[in-house]
Amino acid sequence: LSGDSSVEEVGLKTSSFEGLLNEGWGAAARGEWSVAKEQLVLAATVDLPRAFEAWRALSWLAVRTGYPEEAYQAIEKAIENNPTDSWTLYQRGGVLVTRDDLEGAQESLQAAIDQELNLPDALALLGDISFRLEDHASAERYLERVVMLDDGVAAFHELRGINLLRMGRIQDAQESLELALDLDRTRAAARNSLAWTFYANGDSEEAITRLREHEDSLRDRPEGDPD
C-alpha cells in the first residue's frame, strides 16, 4: 500500500503547475524542445490564474527555436491572462522588436518599468530601441540607469559604449567598452568600437593594431558563430 501511495504522490507532483513548469524549463535547459513544449502547454491548462507563466515560457521557447509567429501568439495569450506582469510585458517587448514593431515594443517595455521600476533587462532593451531609432540621448539615459542597477553584464556596457561613441563622448565610450571587455573578452562589437575610440583620440597606430586584433579574433571563431 505504501508503494502505491508513493506512486500516486509522484504522479500528483508531476501533474501540478509547479512540477510541469519546472519540467518544461528543465527540458529546455537540456535542449529537449518538444518535451519542454509539451510540459509547458500542460502547465497552462492546470492553473489558469498562473497560466501566463507557462505561456511566457512557451514564447521564450518559440523564440529560442526559431518560431517567431508561435512566440507572438504565446506572449499574447500570456498578456491576456495577466496584462500587468512585468516579465511578461518585457518578453512581449522583445517579441515585438523581432516583428519590427518598435513603437509597440516601447509601450510594452514602459509598462513593464511602470510595474517594476528597476528592471535592467527592460531598460536595456528600451536603450537598444532608442539606439536603433538614433535617439542617442534617450538611449544613454536608459543605459546609464541599467549599468547603475547591474554593472556585471558585458552586453550592457558594450551597447552603452557604442552609443556614447555615436554621441561623440569618446572617453566615456572607451571606459564603457573596456568594462565590457573586462567582463567578456569575446565581445566583438566592443573590441571593434574600442579601436575606433583610439582613432578618434588621434592614436591611429593603436587603432590599427586593435582592428587587426579584432580581425584575427574573428578568423579564430568557429564557423557559424553569430558574432
C-alpha positions, 0 to 999 in steps of 0.5 A: 500500500505504501508503494502505491501511495508513493506512486500516486504522490509522484504522479500528483507532483508531476501533474501540478503547475509547479512540477510541469513548469519546472519540467518544461524549463528543465527540458529546455535547459537540456535542449529537449524542445518538444518535451519542454513544449509539451510540459509547458502547454500542460502547465497552462491548462492546470492553473489558469490564474498562473497560466501566463507563466507557462505561456511566457515560457512557451514564447521564450521557447518559440523564440529560442527555436526559431518560431517567431509567429508561435512566440507572438501568439504565446506572449499574447495569450500570456498578456491576456491572462495577466496584462500587468506582469512585468516579465511578461510585458518585457518578453512581449517587448522583445517579441515585438522588436523581432516583428519590427514593431518598435513603437509597440515594443516601447509601450510594452517595455514602459509598462513593464518599468511602470510595474517594476521600476528597476528592471535592467533587462527592460531598460536595456532593451528600451536603450537598444530601441532608442539606439536603433531609432538614433535617439542617442540621448534617450538611449544613454539615459536608459543605459546609464540607469541599467549599468547603475542597477547591474554593472556585471553584464558585458552586453550592457556596457558594450551597447552603452559604449557604442552609443556614447561613441555615436554621441561623440563622448569618446572617453566615456565610450572607451571606459564603457567598452573596456568594462565590457571587455573586462567582463567578456573578452569575446565581445566583438562589437566592443573590441571593434568600437574600442579601436575606433575610440583610439582613432578618434583620440588621434592614436591611429597606430593603436587603432590599427593594431586593435582592428587587426586584433579584432580581425584575427579574433574573428578568423579564430571563431568557429564557423557559424558563430553569430558574432 
